[in-house]
């Protein structure tokens, strides 16, 4: 199976810069999210990456956004300078 790579960077209006790098085939193999946004507590990023890794393509962006929001709520975590929807949209861009 051939693995593809993709990346996308976006400056969120009135927010921060977010970059998503992804390696994928028929599912997401690895994903990395970087940028100058804030996530509190920071350890929640590991949980977000676990959620995204292994997702089957094509993604259901609405369902994934809801899963991400539920994960943040479960960990009482807060994204500052970007939203769950921003992360999913940038991921989708990286997968094209």
N, C-alpha and C positions, 0 to 999 in steps of 0.2 A: 504494500500500500504506500502510495506516495504522500509524503508530508509536505504541506505548504506552510509558508510563513507569511505573516502580515503584521502591519503596525499602523496605528492611526494616532494622531495627536490633535487635540482640540483645545482652544482657549474658550472656556465657558464664559459667556457674556456676564459681566459683573461678578465673575468668579475666578477660578484658577485654571492652570494648565493641567491637562490629564493626558497621559500617553498609555496606550494598551499595545503590548506586543503579544502575538499569539502564534503557536505552532499547532496545526490541525490537519486532519484527514477527513473522515466522516464524523468526527467528534473533536472536541477541543482537547489536545494533548497537554499543552502547557500554556499558561497565560501569566503575564506580568503586568502590573498596573503601577505606574510611577507618575510623578508630577508634583506640583507644589500645593495640592489640596491637603486638607487635614482630615484625619479620621481618628476619633477618640472613642474607646481606647484603640491604640495603634495595632494591637495584636489581632483585632478583628479582620485586618487585611488578609491574614492567613486563612481565616474562615471563608472570606469572600472568594479567594483563589481556589479553595477546595470546592466550593459550590459551582464555580464556573468550569473547573477542570472535569472533563468527562461528559460535558453536555453534548448531546447529539445534534448534528446539523441537519437541516437548517434550524436556527433557534426560533423559539416562540418569544419574541421580545417582550410582549406584555406579561406573559407568565414568568419570565426570568426577572423582570423588574419587580414583580410582586414577591418572588422568592428572595430577592436581594433585600427588599424593604422588610420582609419578615425576619430575615437573618439579623439585620441591623437592630430591629426592635427586640429580638430575643437576647441579644448581647448588650442591650441598652447603649448602642453605639450611635455615633452621629458623624455623618459626612459633612464637612464644611468646605464650601467653595465648589461643590459638585453634588449632583443628585444620583440616586440609583439609576434613574432613567438616562442620565448623561453617560454613566459607565456602560450601560447596555448599548446605547447608540454608538459609542466610540468602539466598543467591541465589535458590533455589526460592521462598522466601517472597516475595521482591521481584517475582517473575514472576507472582504470582497476582492 
